[in-house]
Amino acid sequence: MMIGKKLNSSRPVALAEVKELLREKTEGKELGYEQDMTAKYVKKFSRIPKAKVDKLVEELRAIEGIDEQSAIRIADLMPEENETVIAVLPRGTKISEEQLEQAVKIVESYRK
């Protein structure tokens, strides 16, 4: 809980962006417990750099049925199977098998 801080806005962010934000905010400073745990988590699970994540999210959003939040989750998970893509989409999302395969292929191109 942040005492004395007001939330001005919120938006979904990828792990790679969290990693960069933490690095910028804590440069030359000792990390608090929560920041340290978050830094360890993003270091372990962030798979590609922020610049690539931004491009990947943009490409995924071009697929009908994938919104920004879902695209960011997909970019964080880097799924190898259609079922994993389905798992991160909101319930009731209408998306074809071809679109799922397209999403997995796009992710695969960034994995290399």
Secondary structure as GFF3:
##gff-version 3
##sequence-region A 1 112
A	DSSP	alpha_helix	15	26	.	.	.	ID=ss1
A	DSSP	alpha_helix	33	45	.	.	.	ID=ss2
A	DSSP	alpha_helix	50	61	.	.	.	ID=ss3
A	DSSP	alpha_helix	68	77	.	.	.	ID=ss4
A	DSSP	alpha_helix	82	88	.	.	.	ID=ss5
A	DSSP	alpha_helix	97	111	.	.	.	ID=ss6
###
